[in-house]
């Protein structure tokens, strides 16, 4: 988490993305923007994010963007649901943990309820971008 927070892997912008969406956490000031390129088969072929925030917010965005490259858009909703469930419930299914892979390390964030919004900001921005819902807010 610390390494992804200090050295995000997919930080930057994409010219002419298929989808572009902002995310904002008014409680702590985290802000980011997602840039997503999708091919004709609805597969994410490139994704980057830009912005600023705490280590948890940046790490979560970095890990998320690495995870979804090569995935279909219809896969995203279930992935976001799994991640949110992991942070707000006691247990998630083994299948959900398998889908989340290494990003399940962020499960420890649920011990700090005020930080859950930091971890989920990029996830909401990605989902809103893919569904055309506009700026994501953790409010």
N, C-alpha and C positions, 0 to 999 in steps of 0.2 A: 504494500500500500504506500509506504513512504517513497519507494523508488518511482512508482507511477505518479505520485503526487508531485515529486520534484522534477521528474523527467517524463512528462506525458509523451506517449508513443505516437499519437496521431494528431498532434497539436498543429494547427494551421488553418488555412482556408483553401477552398476549391473554387476555381473560376467556373461559372455556369453549372452549378449543381442542379440535380433534378429536384431536390428538396432542400430548403434552408429554413431553419427555425431558431428562434431565441428562447432561452430559458432564464428565469430570474427567481432568486430566493430573497424576498424582501427582508427576511428576518436576520440574515447575516451578510447580505450584499453579494453573494455568489451570482455571477452572470456568465452565461456562455451562449455560443451560437453553434449549431450543428450544420454541417454541409454534407449532403448525401448524394451520391451518384447511383442510379438504379438503371439496369439494362432492360432490354425489351422483355425479358423473362421475369421481371420484378425481383432481380437479385441485386443486392447491394454490392457494387464493384469497388466503391471507394467511399470513405467517410473520414471526416476530420472535424475537430471542434476547436474553437477559439474562445478565449475569455479569461476570467480570473475568479479565484475562489480559494477556499481552504483546501488542505491536503486531501481530505476525504472526497470533496467535490471533484477535484481534478483527477484523483486516482480512479474514482468511479467512472468518470467520462473516458479516461484513457483505456481502462480495461473493457468497458462496454464497446467502444468503437473498434478495438481489436477483435472482439468476440463476434461482431455481427457482419464483418466483411465476408462475403460469399453466402450469406443467408438470404432467404426470400423474405419479402415484406410481411407475408402472412405469418411468418414465424415470430416476428417482433412482438406482437400483442401478447402471446403466451409467455415469452421470455420476460417481458415487463411485469406481467401478472405474477410470475414465479418470484422475481426479485422483490416486488412489493410484499408478497406473502411472507417471504423469508425474513423481512425486516419488521413485520408487524404481528406475526404469529409465533407460537413456540416451535412448531414443527412443520416441515414441508416434506413432500414425498421424496423418495429416493430418486424417482424419475426427474423431478424438478431440480434436485441437487445435481444430478448428472448433466442436465441441460445448462445449468449455470456454470458448471466447471470451476475454474480457478477463482472466478469472481465471487463464489460463495464465501470466500475469506472475509468479505464485507459483512457477513452475518453478525459479527461482534458489534457492529454499529447500533444494533437494536438495544444494547445496554445503555445507550445514551440517546434517549428519545429526541432531544433537540438537534441531533446530528443526522437523523434519518432523512430529513429534507435535503441536507447537503448531498447525501449519497444517491438520492433518487432524482435530483434535478435533471441530470443528463438523460435519464431514462424517460422522464416525462417529455423532454424536448424532442427526443428521437421519435417517440410515439406520436406526439402532436404533429411533427413534420410529416411523418408517413401517412397520417390520417387527415392532414390539412386543417388542423384545429387552431392554428395560430400559436402565439407565444405561450410557452409553458410557464406556469408560476406554481410555487410550492405553497402559496397562500391558501 
